[in-house]
């Protein structure tokens, strides 16, 4: 049952689990589907910006025109320094990190076992995969644990209050 729950609701600290929790679907005692409590939670979440559901403070700016080839991914003040988050943009799962006010974007998938790097720990410009501890440099994607391994990096620009990533 644990594997099925992970498949349906996602990893404990993942995007789907966070959203399911906001809908009241992740706890064992959650109301049954169709009950008014779930319907109310679902209706509230449907009108709540996705950024807030993920715990981000500010909605991504909509009045910013990103550079050609870039997408606005979040408000620059939404992600505190020393934090990393997973975001899906343009059908691609990426991890965006704020390192002392400088933003970095890498593939969200660890080269070792597919772990979610956006759920990993961040120390300086090094992110550690939560699955098996492989470490990656955000600046170039090179794995510090196994230097022959690498993940993709994506150019980032801050335009006004928007963090923009080129996918």
N, C-alpha and C positions, 0 to 999 in steps of 0.2 A: 504494500500500500504506500510505503514511503517513496518509492520510485515513481509511482503513478502521480502522487501528490506533487513531486518535484516537476514532473513533465507538465502537469496541468497548471500549477501555480507558480512554477519557477523556483530558482534558488532562494535560500533564506534571505539574502540581502539583495536580491535581484529586482529588476524593473517590474516584472509581472507580479512578484510577491508583494511589492510595495503597493502597486495598484489594486491587487486583490484585497489587501488589508484595508485600503481606503473604501472598498466596496463591502467590507465585512465578510469576505469569503474565505479568509485564510485561517481563522481560528476554529477549533473543533466545535465550539458551542455557537457558531454563527447561525443566524436564522436560516431556515430553509428557503430555497429559491421560490420567488413568488410572494413571500411574506411582505408585509408593508415595510418592515425595517430594511430589508434588502432593496426594495423598490425605492424607498426614500434615499438610501445611501447611493444607489445607482443614479438616481435623478440628480442628486447633488454633485456627484463626481462628473457626470456628463457636462455640467455647466462650469465646473472648476477647471481652470487652465491646467494643462498637463504638467507644467513646471511646478505648480503648487503641489500637485499630487506626488511629485518626486521629492518634495521637501525644499525646492528652490524658492528663494524669497521673491524674486522679481520675474515677471514674464519676459520672454525674449522680445526685444524691441521690434515693432512692426513698421516703424517709420524710417528704418535704415536700409539703404540700398547697398548690398554687399558688393565687393569687387567682382568682376566677371569670373565665373567658375566657382565662386564661394557661396556658402549657405550660412545664414544666421542660425547659430545653434543655442545660444543662451545670452542672457543679460550678464555683463561683466561683473556685476556685484552679487550675482546669485551664487557663485562658487567661491567659498572662502579660500584664502591662501593655504596651501598644504592639503587640499582636498582634490579628489578625482571622482568622476561620475561617468556612467555609461549613458550614451545617447545614440539613438538610431536616427540617422539623417540620410535621405536619399536611398533608403534601403540598406545602408551600411551601418553596422554596429561599430561605434568608435568609443574611445575613452578620452575625455577632455580633463586636463589637470590644470590647476592654478598653482604655480610655483612662484611665490613672492610677487604676484602681479603679472607674471609672464605666463601665457597660456600655451599648452602643448596638446596635440591630438595624435593618438596612435590607434592602431587596430585594437578592438576590444578583445581579441582572441589570442590567447597565449599559444605560442608555437609548439609547446610541449604536449598539452592534453586539452587544449581548447578552453582553458579557464578564462573567466571574465575579468580582464585586467581592470576594468572600471570599478570592480568591487574589491580590488587589492589595496594594499597599504602603500602610502606614498611617503618617501623620505628624500627631500631634495628633488633631484630630477630622476630618481629611481622609483619605479613601481614594482611591487612584488606580487606575483600571481597568488591569489588566495588558495589555489588547489595544491600546488607542490612547491611553492617558494621560488620559482624562477624569477629572476630580476631583469628588468629592461630599462635602458636609458631612454627617457622621453625625447631627447634631442635627436637621436638617430635610429632608434628602434633596436639597437644591438643588445642581445642578451648578455648580461654580465655573468650569468651562471654557465652558459654554454655559448661562447663567442661565435660559433658557426651558425647559430640560430638568430633570427631577426623578425621583427614585426614591422608592418607598414607604418610610416609616419605621414601626417598630413599638414600642409602649411596652414598657419593660423594668422589672422589679422584682427586687431581690435579696431572697429569703426564706430566712433561715438561710444555708446554704451553697449554695443553688440560685439560678441565674440563670433567671428566668422571663420569657417573651416572650408578648405578646398577639398572636395571629394573627387 
